[in-house]
Amino acid sequence: MIAIVIAALLWGTTGTAATLLPSTVSPLATGAATMAIGGLLLALSALRQTLAVLRSGRGAWAVLVPGASCVAIYPLAFYTSMSLAGVAIGNVVSLGSAPVFAALLERFLDPTHRQRRLQPHWVAAAAVSITGVAVLALFGHGTGAEATARTGQGHATVLVGIACGALAGLTYAGYTYTAGRLIHDGSSSRGAMAAQFGLGAVVLWPVLIATGGPLLSGTTGPADGSGRDTMLATLVGAPAPWQVVTYLALGPMFAAYLLFGRGLRTVASSRATTLTLLEPFVATLLAVLVLGERLTLIGWVGLALVLAGVVAVALEAVRAPDPRAPATPASTSISSRAV
């Protein structure tokens, strides 16, 4: 569980870091580069485990293909959402919708003998967090208005960004669920994540080749001036695009997903995605404190609700281990194969 929390904290920095990129770098290029590079590194760092999962047979591939598809779609939708709706709202919608999708996937796609009713504690905690997410997205933040003023685009663009965030939430829950299925069926946690992300990276390399030219340019800093006079610009200056992407690929992608895969050994995907609501919490705080975005009083209430829900899920997970988890001997066997 602690590994998932640390991963969420790293993910919370993605939107803030992405504001350092020039506007000539599209969100598609950012997402494709982050996952294509980071996903490939993740697969290569656990090559033996990755190959073991890929050789597991037709049953594993029936899970890997939809999982890898979700991996490929997620970063494109996520960075597009932040570009259109703002850093805070993009994060909040993307991660805030994920627990609902994850719970539905577990409820309707798990084999009949493994299906279980949603636990009351989880439902209550998730409801509190999701309420906070809704408050933030609808009433709490000026990011959408600021984005409209900066780009000259209208309210409809922000709504498209929110829709992209919902797609990101669905695909995030999708590859979390498929990773959990692979781990439950005997794959190592690292191998399950690495195999999915390696396949997703292969899919994204053509997108990166088609859109990633500006990442190699010498232009530094947001070309539209959106990042001027922020605390972030004062602290780090104007890094080259490749430096920003290197951080995104190695930190929030590579290291965070190693931690996330380790956490999935003992935490159900619905609980995992609820714990990662810390990401929009961190992202919103950074947007306010580092990027200078404004948060209303109602927005602070929303943040408090998100945090309260995450803490409740964490405490409930400690009190009541997931009944879907394998018995102790099986868990030990799976852990011994994980790195």
DOGUNU-738021 format. One record per residue (C-alpha): residue in three letters; y, z, x. Coordinates in steps of 0.2 Angstrom, whole numbers, plus 5000, padded with zeros to 4 digits. Last residue first. Example, Ala and Ser with C-alpha at 12.3 -4.5 7.8 and 13.67 -1.06 7.14 Angstrom:
DOGUNU-738021
> SER | 4995 | 5036 | 5068
> ALA | 4978 | 5039 | 5062
end
This chain:
DOGUNU-738021
> VAL | 4960 | 4960 | 5059
> ALA | 4948 | 4960 | 5044
> ARG | 4929 | 4959 | 5046
> SER | 4927 | 4978 | 5047
> SER | 4938 | 4980 | 5031
> ILE | 4926 | 4969 | 5021
> SER | 4911 | 4979 | 5026
> THR | 4920 | 4996 | 5023
> SER | 4925 | 4990 | 5006
> ALA | 4907 | 4985 | 5002
> PRO | 4900 | 5002 | 5007
> THR | 4914 | 5011 | 4997
> ALA | 4912 | 5002 | 4981
> PRO | 4922 | 4986 | 4977
> ALA | 4939 | 4987 | 4970
> ARG | 4941 | 4983 | 4951
> PRO | 4943 | 5001 | 4947
> ASP | 4959 | 5002 | 4957
> PRO | 4962 | 5019 | 4964
> ALA | 4970 | 5031 | 4952
> ARG | 4982 | 5044 | 4959
> VAL | 4988 | 5034 | 4974
> ALA | 4990 | 5018 | 4963
> GLU | 5000 | 5029 | 4950
> LEU | 5012 | 5035 | 4964
> ALA | 5015 | 5018 | 4970
> VAL | 5017 | 5011 | 4952
> ALA | 5030 | 5025 | 4948
> VAL | 5039 | 5021 | 4964
> VAL | 5041 | 5003 | 4960
> GLY | 5047 | 5007 | 4942
> ALA | 5060 | 5019 | 4948
> LEU | 5066 | 5006 | 4961
> VAL | 5068 | 4993 | 4948
> LEU | 5077 | 5005 | 4936
> ALA | 5089 | 5010 | 4949
> LEU | 5093 | 4992 | 4953
> GLY | 5096 | 4989 | 4935
> VAL | 5108 | 5004 | 4933
> TRP | 5117 | 4997 | 4949
> GLY | 5119 | 4980 | 4939
> ILE | 5126 | 4989 | 4924
> LEU | 5140 | 4996 | 4936
> THR | 5143 | 4978 | 4941
> LEU | 5138 | 4971 | 4958
> ARG | 5149 | 4961 | 4969
> GLU | 5144 | 4949 | 4983
> GLY | 5151 | 4954 | 5000
> LEU | 5137 | 4946 | 5010
> VAL | 5131 | 4961 | 5020
> LEU | 5133 | 4976 | 5007
> VAL | 5132 | 4967 | 4991
> ALA | 5119 | 4953 | 4995
> LEU | 5110 | 4965 | 5006
> LEU | 5108 | 4977 | 4992
> THR | 5102 | 4963 | 4981
> ALA | 5089 | 4957 | 4993
> VAL | 5083 | 4974 | 4995
> PHE | 5080 | 4977 | 4976
> PRO | 5074 | 4959 | 4975
> GLU | 5061 | 4963 | 4988
> LEU | 5056 | 4980 | 4981
> LEU | 5049 | 4971 | 4967
> THR | 5035 | 4969 | 4979
> LEU | 5026 | 4984 | 4972
> THR | 5024 | 4975 | 4956
> THR | 5016 | 4961 | 4964
> ALA | 5004 | 4972 | 4973
> ARG | 5000 | 4982 | 4957
> SER | 4995 | 4966 | 4948
> SER | 4986 | 4959 | 4963
> ALA | 4975 | 4974 | 4964
> VAL | 4977 | 4986 | 4980
> THR | 4964 | 4990 | 4992
> ARG | 4961 | 4974 | 5002
> LEU | 4977 | 4967 | 4996
> GLY | 4987 | 4978 | 5008
> ARG | 4980 | 4968 | 5023
> GLY | 4985 | 4952 | 5015
> PHE | 5002 | 4958 | 5013
> LEU | 5004 | 4964 | 5031
> LEU | 4999 | 4947 | 5038
> TYR | 5010 | 4940 | 5025
> ALA | 5025 | 4949 | 5031
> ALA | 5022 | 4945 | 5050
> PHE | 5021 | 4926 | 5047
> MET | 5033 | 4923 | 5032
> PRO | 5047 | 4936 | 5032
> GLY | 5047 | 4937 | 5051
> LEU | 5040 | 4922 | 5060
> ALA | 5045 | 4908 | 5048
> LEU | 5061 | 4915 | 5042
> TYR | 5066 | 4920 | 5060
> THR | 5062 | 4903 | 5067
> VAL | 5071 | 4895 | 5052
> VAL | 5087 | 4904 | 5057
> GLN | 5085 | 4899 | 5075
> TRP | 5082 | 4881 | 5070
> PRO | 5098 | 4880 | 5060
> ALA | 5108 | 4886 | 5075
> PRO | 5116 | 4903 | 5074
> ALA | 5134 | 4906 | 5069
> GLY | 5140 | 4923 | 5072
> VAL | 5127 | 4937 | 5071
> LEU | 5136 | 4953 | 5066
> THR | 5153 | 4945 | 5060
> ALA | 5144 | 4932 | 5050
> LEU | 5133 | 4945 | 5042
> MET | 5148 | 4956 | 5038
> THR | 5155 | 4941 | 5028
> ASP | 5172 | 4933 | 5033
> ARG | 5165 | 4915 | 5031
> GLY | 5148 | 4912 | 5023
> SER | 5153 | 4901 | 5009
> GLY | 5163 | 4889 | 5021
> ASP | 5154 | 4874 | 5014
> ALA | 5147 | 4870 | 5032
> PRO | 5137 | 4886 | 5031
> GLY | 5135 | 4891 | 5050
> THR | 5130 | 4879 | 5064
> THR | 5129 | 4860 | 5066
> GLY | 5119 | 4855 | 5081
> SER | 5106 | 4846 | 5071
> LEU | 5088 | 4849 | 5071
> LEU | 5087 | 4857 | 5054
> PRO | 5097 | 4843 | 5047
> GLY | 5082 | 4832 | 5049
> GLY | 5070 | 4843 | 5038
> THR | 5069 | 4833 | 5022
> ALA | 5056 | 4819 | 5024
> ILE | 5047 | 4828 | 5039
> LEU | 5047 | 4844 | 5030
> VAL | 5040 | 4837 | 5014
> PRO | 5026 | 4828 | 5024
> TRP | 5022 | 4845 | 5032
> LEU | 5021 | 4854 | 5015
> VAL | 5004 | 4849 | 5010
> VAL | 4997 | 4854 | 5027
> ALA | 5006 | 4871 | 5026
> GLY | 4998 | 4875 | 5009
> LEU | 4981 | 4872 | 5017
> GLY | 4985 | 4884 | 5031
> PHE | 4993 | 4896 | 5019
> GLN | 4977 | 4897 | 5008
> ALA | 4966 | 4899 | 5023
> ALA | 4977 | 4912 | 5031
> MET | 4978 | 4923 | 5016
> ALA | 4959 | 4923 | 5013
> GLY | 4955 | 4925 | 5032
> ARG | 4967 | 4940 | 5034
> SER | 4959 | 4949 | 5019
> SER | 4942 | 4945 | 5025
> SER | 4931 | 4935 | 5013
> GLY | 4918 | 4944 | 5003
> ASP | 4920 | 4939 | 4984
> HIS | 4933 | 4953 | 4982
> ILE | 4944 | 4945 | 4996
> LEU | 4943 | 4928 | 4989
> ARG | 4948 | 4934 | 4971
> GLY | 4962 | 4944 | 4979
> ALA | 4968 | 4929 | 4988
> THR | 4967 | 4919 | 4972
> TYR | 4978 | 4932 | 4963
> THR | 4991 | 4933 | 4976
> TYR | 4991 | 4914 | 4976
> GLY | 4995 | 4913 | 4958
> ALA | 5007 | 4928 | 4957
> TYR | 5018 | 4919 | 4969
> THR | 5016 | 4903 | 4959
> LEU | 5021 | 4911 | 4943
> GLY | 5036 | 4920 | 4951
> ALA | 5042 | 4904 | 4960
> LEU | 5041 | 4895 | 4943
> ALA | 5051 | 4909 | 4935
> GLY | 5064 | 4907 | 4949
> CYS | 5065 | 4889 | 4947
> ALA | 5069 | 4892 | 4928
> ILE | 5083 | 4904 | 4935
> GLY | 5090 | 4891 | 4946
> VAL | 5090 | 4879 | 4931
> LEU | 5100 | 4892 | 4921
> VAL | 5112 | 4893 | 4936
> THR | 5114 | 4874 | 4935
> ALA | 5117 | 4875 | 4916
> HIS | 5132 | 4887 | 4920
> GLY | 5141 | 4873 | 4929
> GLN | 5142 | 4866 | 4946
> GLY | 5158 | 4866 | 4957
> THR | 5148 | 4872 | 4972
> ARG | 5158 | 4888 | 4976
> ALA | 5164 | 4892 | 4959
> THR | 5147 | 4890 | 4952
> ALA | 5139 | 4901 | 4965
> GLU | 5152 | 4914 | 4962
> ALA | 5148 | 4914 | 4944
> GLY | 5129 | 4916 | 4947
> THR | 5132 | 4929 | 4961
> GLY | 5142 | 4940 | 4950
> HIS | 5128 | 4952 | 4946
> GLY | 5123 | 4965 | 4933
> PHE | 5122 | 4957 | 4916
> LEU | 5108 | 4944 | 4914
> ALA | 5099 | 4944 | 4931
> LEU | 5102 | 4963 | 4935
> VAL | 5098 | 4969 | 4917
> ALA | 5082 | 4958 | 4916
> VAL | 5076 | 4965 | 4933
> GLY | 5079 | 4982 | 4928
> THR | 5069 | 4979 | 4912
> ILE | 5056 | 4972 | 4923
> SER | 5055 | 4988 | 4933
> VAL | 5054 | 4999 | 4918
> ALA | 5041 | 4988 | 4910
> ALA | 5031 | 4987 | 4926
> ALA | 5030 | 5006 | 4927
> ALA | 5025 | 5008 | 4908
> VAL | 5012 | 4995 | 4909
> TRP | 5005 | 5002 | 4925
> HIS | 5004 | 5019 | 4918
> PRO | 4996 | 5013 | 4902
> GLN | 4982 | 5003 | 4912
> LEU | 4980 | 4985 | 4907
> ARG | 4963 | 4983 | 4900
> ARG | 4949 | 4977 | 4912
> GLN | 4941 | 4961 | 4916
> ARG | 4927 | 4962 | 4929
> HIS | 4912 | 4959 | 4919
> THR | 4921 | 4945 | 4910
> PRO | 4925 | 4935 | 4926
> ASP | 4944 | 4937 | 4930
> LEU | 4955 | 4922 | 4923
> PHE | 4962 | 4930 | 4907
> ARG | 4967 | 4948 | 4911
> GLU | 4969 | 4945 | 4930
> LEU | 4980 | 4930 | 4927
> LEU | 4990 | 4939 | 4913
> ALA | 4993 | 4954 | 4925
> ALA | 4999 | 4942 | 4939
> PHE | 5011 | 4933 | 4927
> VAL | 5019 | 4949 | 4921
> PRO | 5020 | 4956 | 4939
> ALA | 5028 | 4939 | 4946
> SER | 5043 | 4939 | 4934
> GLY | 5053 | 4951 | 4944
> LEU | 5049 | 4943 | 4960
> SER | 5057 | 4926 | 4956
> VAL | 5070 | 4932 | 4944
> VAL | 5076 | 4946 | 4955
> ASN | 5076 | 4935 | 4971
> GLY | 5085 | 4920 | 4963
> ILE | 5097 | 4932 | 4955
> ALA | 5102 | 4941 | 4971
> VAL | 5104 | 4926 | 4982
> GLY | 5113 | 4915 | 4970
> ALA | 5108 | 4904 | 4955
> LEU | 5107 | 4887 | 4962
> SER | 5103 | 4890 | 4980
> MET | 5093 | 4906 | 4977
> SER | 5082 | 4896 | 4964
> THR | 5080 | 4881 | 4976
> TYR | 5074 | 4893 | 4990
> PHE | 5061 | 4901 | 4978
> ALA | 5055 | 4884 | 4970
> LEU | 5052 | 4876 | 4987
> PRO | 5044 | 4892 | 4994
> TYR | 5032 | 4894 | 4979
> ILE | 5026 | 4876 | 4977
> ALA | 5015 | 4875 | 4993
> VAL | 5008 | 4892 | 4991
> CYS | 5004 | 4888 | 4973
> SER | 4995 | 4873 | 4978
> ALA | 4985 | 4882 | 4991
> GLY | 4979 | 4895 | 4978
> PRO | 4974 | 4881 | 4966
> VAL | 4964 | 4873 | 4980
> LEU | 4957 | 4889 | 4987
> VAL | 4949 | 4896 | 4972
> ALA | 4938 | 4881 | 4968
> TRP | 4936 | 4879 | 4986
> ALA | 4928 | 4896 | 4987
> GLY | 4915 | 4892 | 4974
> ARG | 4911 | 4875 | 4983
> GLY | 4906 | 4883 | 4999
> SER | 4911 | 4897 | 5011
> ARG | 4916 | 4885 | 5025
> LEU | 4934 | 4886 | 5022
> VAL | 4933 | 4905 | 5022
> ALA | 4924 | 4905 | 5038
> LEU | 4936 | 4893 | 5046
> THR | 4951 | 4904 | 5042
> GLN | 4942 | 4919 | 5048
> ARG | 4939 | 4911 | 5065
> LEU | 4956 | 4903 | 5066
> ALA | 4965 | 4919 | 5062
> SER | 4981 | 4916 | 5072
> LEU | 4979 | 4897 | 5069
> ALA | 4980 | 4900 | 5050
> LEU | 4995 | 4911 | 5051
> LEU | 5004 | 4899 | 5063
> LEU | 5001 | 4885 | 5051
> GLY | 5008 | 4895 | 5036
> GLY | 5023 | 4900 | 5046
> ILE | 5027 | 4882 | 5051
> ALA | 5024 | 4874 | 5035
> MET | 5030 | 4889 | 5025
> THR | 5047 | 4891 | 5033
> ALA | 5050 | 4873 | 5036
> ALA | 5046 | 4868 | 5018
> GLY | 5056 | 4881 | 5010
> THR | 5071 | 4877 | 5021
> ALA | 5069 | 4859 | 5019
> LEU | 5068 | 4861 | 5000
> PRO | 5083 | 4872 | 5000
> SER | 5093 | 4858 | 5008
> VAL | 5100 | 4859 | 5025
> THR | 5117 | 4850 | 5025
> SER | 5125 | 4866 | 5018
> PRO | 5123 | 4874 | 5035
> LEU | 5111 | 4888 | 5037
> LEU | 5117 | 4906 | 5039
> THR | 5115 | 4909 | 5020
> ALA | 5096 | 4908 | 5023
> ALA | 5096 | 4925 | 5032
> THR | 5103 | 4933 | 5017
> GLY | 5090 | 4925 | 5005
> THR | 5076 | 4929 | 5017
> THR | 5080 | 4948 | 5020
> GLY | 5071 | 4955 | 5005
> TRP | 5055 | 4947 | 5012
> LEU | 5055 | 4959 | 5026
> LEU | 5056 | 4974 | 5014
> ALA | 5042 | 4967 | 5003
> ALA | 5031 | 4966 | 5019
> ILE | 5035 | 4984 | 5023
> VAL | 5030 | 4989 | 5005
> ILE | 5014 | 4979 | 5006
> ALA | 5009 | 4987 | 5022
> ILE | 5012 | 5004 | 5014
> MET | 5000 | 5000 | 5000
end
